[in-house]
């Protein structure tokens, strides 16, 4: 019997997925083979996918492009530089024009929260949110989950600290949704001005704290986040020196963590701020594995959306 | 003589404590007589007769807060189209904010606006002058000259007055001129580029928030300045529980403070933003359910003096864009009365008499329009009135909207309160049917 259709036309965020949806993506990604021995296919040979990146990206866009190529899709890349937005065209006009060229799917990154949701009310093609401001970055959370499952064999019951600029982080939000849905114990760790108290209402089971050292010895994984100076975070906290003192993951601090603990980071890393270069290269750092797993995860998401009921 | 007799009117007029059936005789644009059986009286023999058949007759509604965008942004609204929306919503008097382009900080612009309104010849139009030159919050505008020309209040609305010294000087002038200073209360250091209420929703959506404190701190500051100067502070579009508590206490201490709320602030909460629909983006932002409950209490206990729309038209190009970039504001003239009947009267929060007070004699008192006998249908006052079928449902559709812009989240809502006709100075300015 063929699998049931995937119940979503778009991937706008983790919030709207069930744990069943999430496991389905993770399982399909797994079946696509190890990233080092990729399987190429032509399942999307007649499909046109447009990567609409209106905010800077290296990892995510490259990862999507590789995933799309491995599925045999036609690809057009469209970014800030090539965009008519510089000539005053509105985002909606740009998107409608691109859809009119025959796009079957658009992968969108934008600096404003809710842009994929806004476009989804006007476009018929599939949409994947590749990061909308400080809101969500669902494929990052999915590849983080994949990485954790590969390493620990499961996600349920893991104790995971997300450390850094929680206020402005779409990675933090998507991960908090995903990890709480899958039964992990999440701690959100940040200086008080980067940790909105209301997040406690959204994820009642999560632990919010500004004291990294207190929770340090009890975590299985640390997802380190950078300070998002482009979103004005620098004015919300004191000096970099103080931040480093209390929130940087370095060898001295990591020595007080569980021996089995691992370090993750969605990139780009600001070496010497939230993470030292030494730990970036430590065997307990899964950062490059995260990048590698991004490809099968994105292949799985794309394939499932094309197999959705509404297609 | 031009005479009109409204027979079997259910007159609701808080200014004279009237809530019952009566006949109303109108002569030469003024209320000539009220009484239960005027239609049998010889004085009304020559009057044109309209049988209102027990529908509501209200003093024409008064809106203390509209943006008509003229001069400067006439693609969004003009004084003529805004006035049409006003009379379609039962408003016979509107007070228009100064944040046009150029702004209304001069006698010349005030005159221009009044001339435009006169040629539109629909609702009465009262300009609100800028508090500061260019609405820049630095130097006082010519408040005395503006009042002399016709401004009924002063406001930099759209921009908060961050300079406490300027606000104090404005309130001193208010005391001298007897004209209110209307304050858009927002501390820009606290709102800090925010565009939705700071709370659970902003935290979940990763949207920059405007905390309640951004409004409350400025309300507190201006109450202190109103007390110190004896000026009249009118707080525009109050949105938080804390602001209302501050105003309640100030009033009880005898400080000259009044305030208004908008229908959207008691109809909707910030939860509506969860779909990133820019029609829910306004300033101040939609707040929480708790704030809505506080507004309801303050409507009951008299803390709130008026319901005002903050009618703020924007085109698709201002609204059909990502949420952080979209313009703040919502239109409100056409839906204000139906929403209020639905949410306040039919839901038994306040009586119909209290609602009509909040939209007629209440606002008239705040801007001293009662001195012109507006907001009342007492004998001798101008015959500005509206006939409403309060039970008949209307559906808010694009067709229903008479404003030049349609930025409202209420499209699709079914509401009670069909505005049958609107009359100014005894002449019908809105409505197709006889009544």
Interface residues (C-beta under 8 A of the other chain):
Chain A: X15 X90 X91 X92 X110 X112 X113 X114 X115 X117 X118 X132 X133 X134 X135 X136 X168 X169 X170 X173 X196 X198 X199 X201 X202 X232
Chain B: X193 X198 X199 X200 X202 X203 X204 X205 X206 X207 X209 X275 X276 X278 X317 X320 X321 X322 X323 X324 X325
